[in-house]
Amino acid sequence: AQSVTQLDSQVPVFEEAPVELRCNYSSSVSVYLFWYVQYPNQGLQLLLKYLSGSTLVESINGFEAEFNKSQTSFHLRKPSVHISDTAEYFCAVRLANAGGTSYGKLTFGQGTILTVHP
Amino acid sequence: DGGITQSPKYLFRKEGQNVTLSCEQNLNHDAMYWYRQDPGQGLRLIYYSQIVNDFQKGDIAEGYSVSREKKESFPLTVTSAQKNPTAFYLCASSTRLATQETQYFGPGTRLLVL
């Protein structure tokens, strides 16, 4: 079974500073990786995902994540954060080979609360 | 606009009472899911459905029940057997039940016990 660990429960940063939210996963087979963002009292929105190909994936609002197979990591980074980035971020993993009618379970990490201070 | 709606936004349950959370989607998605979110625990899967009239238990199905009579609707009932129901409940859907498909989430329902 796969599992996901988000190493930091809370990350406070100042506006315009860089940030990295860490995510490590455990799986014996190939996986797909996702980052979701949740603003207070709202549902989750997909930020970016890695399915195959280039190990560096980017979102439209300046976030990027790099899939590192040897370190089983998928850390999320942004070079300069804004107040509006304050939210909770979830890393999630899904087995890549659960095809057909088999369900590839989406397993979430515990979440990291990013707080951007002015 | 296409999307997922959940109602009510807040729901209060008395002890021994069953309550039903609504989830509707107009995305024409085949697959739908229910998650429970507790602080510091991420999301845990309660039930999922890949097609009308079919649904499967997730990791924490005890004390919950679902139905899938229509493609666009996947209501969740929290029964009196669920001893700790206070949580944020999220419904999601995807085009189909496949590993590459993105799951889209509704705005959630917060259930509180009186």
Chai-1 contact restraints between the chains, C-beta under 6 A:
chainA,res_idxA,chainB,res_idxB,connection_type,confidence,min_distance_angstrom,max_distance_angstrom,comment,restraint_id
A,Y32,B,T99,contact,1.0,0.0,6.0,A-B,restraint_1
A,Q42,B,P107,contact,1.0,0.0,6.0,A-B,restraint_2
A,G43,B,L90,contact,1.0,0.0,6.0,A-B,restraint_3
A,G43,B,F105,contact,1.0,0.0,6.0,A-B,restraint_4
A,G43,B,G106,contact,1.0,0.0,6.0,A-B,restraint_5
A,G43,B,P107,contact,1.0,0.0,6.0,A-B,restraint_6
A,G43,B,G108,contact,1.0,0.0,6.0,A-B,restraint_7
A,L44,B,F105,contact,1.0,0.0,6.0,A-B,restraint_8
A,L46,B,T102,contact,1.0,0.0,6.0,A-B,restraint_9
A,L51,B,Q100,contact,1.0,0.0,6.0,A-B,restraint_10
A,R94,B,T99,contact,1.0,0.0,6.0,A-B,restraint_11
A,A96,B,T99,contact,1.0,0.0,6.0,A-B,restraint_12
A,A98,B,T99,contact,1.0,0.0,6.0,A-B,restraint_13
A,Y103,B,L97,contact,1.0,0.0,6.0,A-B,restraint_14
A,G104,B,T99,contact,1.0,0.0,6.0,A-B,restraint_15
A,F108,B,G42,contact,1.0,0.0,6.0,A-B,restraint_16
A,F108,B,L43,contact,1.0,0.0,6.0,A-B,restraint_17
A,G109,B,G42,contact,1.0,0.0,6.0,A-B,restraint_18
A,Q110,B,G40,contact,1.0,0.0,6.0,A-B,restraint_19
A,Q110,B,G42,contact,1.0,0.0,6.0,A-B,restraint_20
A,G111,B,G42,contact,1.0,0.0,6.0,A-B,restraint_21
